[in-house]
């Protein structure tokens, strides 16, 4: 029942995640159509565009598969051991066009050592994408600078940690305790579903998710147990 409920909630907001790869596919297709009219034809550039289309199509397929898999019984053999740093790098590639378009400077400060966790890679990408885009939205109505930073580290407890901080408006004090409850949102057009989904995903892997205000902006942090050797 928990899986079905989570999948139902996730399906309500999955369009946000699908819009990114589908929008990139459309833009690249239009660029390829224009390129085909050029003389001489730049085959190298056309090849790069087609590679981008394949990559984004695979990303869209993975998102849909992740939603479908949420309804299935997950076993230990279905999970993967992966490096959180690699997942962050993959997410940066996915969100960079939208982040840049909205005038946000995104930087990463990643641990020098591998941060191995055991989970579904698509689930972990969904969590980080949600937190990054929340930070971008939080800076929409504030003056520059618009800075967003993703940090990873190995905590003293041995847990793997990540922190996503922004220079936005911060979280209203009356929402700080309830921000992870379903349908609680600080955005005019928000659904209040993204953070509960992210927390549910992390908790299913034995992790935690929490939020704090900074002098300017907010920071969302999560931790996961390290993968066993």
HURAHU-V935020 format. One record per residue. N is the residue number from 1. RES is the residue in three letters. SS is DSSP state (alpha for helix, beta for strand, coil for the rest). OMEGA is omega in whole degrees, -180 to 180 (NA if undefined). NEAR is the number of other ideal C-beta (glycine too) atoms within 12 Angstrom. Layout:
n={N;N}
res={RES;RES}
ss={SS;SS}
omega={OMEGA;OMEGA}
near={NEAR;NEAR}
//
This chain:
n={1;2;3;4;5;6;7;8;9;10;11;12;13;14;15;16;17;18;19;20;21;22;23;24;25;26;27;28;29;30;31;32;33;34;35;36;37;38;39;40;41;42;43;44;45;46;47;48;49;50;51;52;53;54;55;56;57;58;59;60;61;62;63;64;65;66;67;68;69;70;71;72;73;74;75;76;77;78;79;80;81;82;83;84;85;86;87;88;89;90;91;92;93;94;95;96;97;98;99;100;101;102;103;104;105;106;107;108;109;110;111;112;113;114;115;116;117;118;119;120;121;122;123;124;125;126;127;128;129;130;131;132;133;134;135;136;137;138;139;140;141;142;143;144;145;146;147;148;149;150;151;152;153;154;155;156;157;158;159;160;161;162;163;164;165;166;167;168;169;170;171;172;173;174;175;176;177;178;179;180;181;182;183;184;185;186;187;188;189;190;191;192;193;194;195;196;197;198;199;200;201;202;203;204;205;206;207;208;209;210;211;212;213;214;215;216;217;218;219;220;221;222;223;224;225;226;227;228;229}
res={UNK;UNK;UNK;UNK;UNK;UNK;UNK;UNK;UNK;UNK;UNK;UNK;UNK;UNK;UNK;UNK;UNK;UNK;UNK;UNK;UNK;UNK;UNK;UNK;UNK;UNK;UNK;UNK;UNK;UNK;UNK;UNK;UNK;UNK;UNK;UNK;UNK;UNK;UNK;UNK;UNK;UNK;UNK;UNK;UNK;UNK;UNK;UNK;UNK;UNK;UNK;UNK;UNK;UNK;UNK;UNK;UNK;UNK;UNK;UNK;UNK;UNK;UNK;UNK;UNK;UNK;UNK;UNK;UNK;UNK;UNK;UNK;UNK;UNK;UNK;UNK;UNK;UNK;UNK;UNK;UNK;UNK;UNK;UNK;UNK;UNK;UNK;UNK;UNK;UNK;UNK;UNK;UNK;UNK;UNK;UNK;UNK;UNK;UNK;UNK;UNK;UNK;UNK;UNK;UNK;UNK;UNK;UNK;UNK;UNK;UNK;UNK;UNK;UNK;UNK;UNK;UNK;UNK;UNK;UNK;UNK;UNK;UNK;UNK;UNK;UNK;UNK;UNK;UNK;UNK;UNK;UNK;UNK;UNK;UNK;UNK;UNK;UNK;UNK;UNK;UNK;UNK;UNK;UNK;UNK;UNK;UNK;UNK;UNK;UNK;UNK;UNK;UNK;UNK;UNK;UNK;UNK;UNK;UNK;UNK;UNK;UNK;UNK;UNK;UNK;UNK;UNK;UNK;UNK;UNK;UNK;UNK;UNK;UNK;UNK;UNK;UNK;UNK;UNK;UNK;UNK;UNK;UNK;UNK;UNK;UNK;UNK;UNK;UNK;UNK;UNK;UNK;UNK;UNK;UNK;UNK;UNK;UNK;UNK;UNK;UNK;UNK;UNK;UNK;UNK;UNK;UNK;UNK;UNK;UNK;UNK;UNK;UNK;UNK;UNK;UNK;UNK;UNK;UNK;UNK;UNK;UNK;UNK;UNK;UNK;UNK;UNK;UNK;UNK}
ss={coil;alpha;alpha;alpha;alpha;alpha;alpha;alpha;alpha;alpha;alpha;alpha;alpha;alpha;alpha;alpha;alpha;alpha;alpha;alpha;alpha;alpha;alpha;alpha;alpha;alpha;alpha;alpha;alpha;alpha;alpha;alpha;alpha;alpha;alpha;coil;coil;coil;coil;coil;coil;coil;alpha;alpha;alpha;alpha;alpha;alpha;alpha;alpha;alpha;alpha;alpha;alpha;alpha;alpha;alpha;alpha;alpha;alpha;alpha;alpha;alpha;alpha;alpha;alpha;alpha;alpha;alpha;coil;coil;coil;coil;coil;coil;alpha;alpha;alpha;coil;beta;beta;beta;beta;alpha;alpha;alpha;alpha;alpha;alpha;alpha;alpha;alpha;alpha;alpha;alpha;alpha;alpha;alpha;alpha;alpha;alpha;coil;coil;coil;beta;beta;beta;beta;beta;coil;coil;coil;coil;coil;coil;beta;beta;beta;beta;coil;alpha;alpha;alpha;alpha;alpha;alpha;alpha;alpha;alpha;alpha;alpha;alpha;alpha;alpha;alpha;alpha;alpha;alpha;coil;coil;coil;coil;coil;coil;coil;coil;beta;beta;beta;beta;beta;beta;beta;beta;coil;coil;coil;coil;coil;beta;beta;beta;beta;beta;beta;beta;coil;coil;coil;coil;coil;coil;coil;coil;coil;coil;coil;coil;coil;coil;coil;coil;coil;coil;coil;coil;coil;coil;coil;coil;coil;coil;coil;alpha;alpha;alpha;alpha;alpha;alpha;alpha;alpha;alpha;alpha;alpha;coil;coil;coil;beta;beta;beta;beta;beta;beta;coil;coil;coil;coil;beta;beta;beta;beta;beta;beta;beta;coil;coil;coil;coil;coil}
omega={178;179;-180;180;179;179;179;178;-179;-179;-180;-177;-175;179;180;-179;-180;-178;-178;179;-180;177;178;178;180;-179;-179;178;178;178;179;179;179;-179;-179;-180;-176;176;2;-179;179;-176;-179;180;178;178;178;180;180;177;178;179;178;-180;-177;176;178;178;179;179;180;178;-180;178;178;177;180;-178;179;-180;-177;174;-179;178;-179;-178;179;-175;-180;171;-175;179;179;179;178;179;178;179;178;180;180;177;-177;-172;-174;179;-179;180;179;-180;-177;172;-179;175;-178;176;179;174;-171;177;-179;-180;176;178;-172;176;-180;-179;174;-177;180;177;-178;175;-179;179;-176;177;-180;-178;179;-178;173;178;178;179;-177;-179;-174;-172;-180;-179;176;5;175;-177;176;-175;174;179;173;178;174;-176;178;180;-177;179;174;-175;173;179;177;-176;-180;178;-176;-174;-175;-179;178;-176;-178;179;-172;-178;-174;-172;-178;175;-180;175;171;-177;175;-177;-179;-178;-177;178;-176;-177;-173;-178;175;178;-180;180;180;180;-177;180;179;177;179;-178;179;177;179;-176;177;172;174;175;171;178;-177;176;175;-177;172;176;179;175;-180;176;179;-179;NA}
near={8;15;20;14;18;31;24;20;27;37;24;22;33;33;19;31;39;27;24;34;34;23;23;31;26;19;22;28;22;16;22;25;15;16;22;18;13;14;7;11;14;17;14;12;19;23;16;17;26;21;17;26;27;19;22;30;22;20;33;28;19;28;34;24;21;34;32;18;24;31;19;15;10;22;9;14;9;18;24;21;24;28;29;44;30;25;38;40;22;28;37;29;26;36;38;25;22;28;31;16;16;25;19;32;20;35;22;30;18;27;24;11;14;20;33;28;38;29;36;33;31;35;40;41;34;45;46;46;43;40;42;43;37;42;42;36;30;38;32;24;15;22;12;15;17;29;26;41;32;39;27;37;24;26;22;8;13;17;26;40;34;42;35;44;33;40;30;35;24;26;30;19;14;10;23;20;14;19;34;31;16;25;19;24;25;29;27;10;11;25;25;24;32;39;41;30;39;42;31;31;40;37;24;25;33;20;30;27;34;27;35;21;24;23;10;20;30;36;32;43;32;41;30;40;25;28;23;12;7}
//
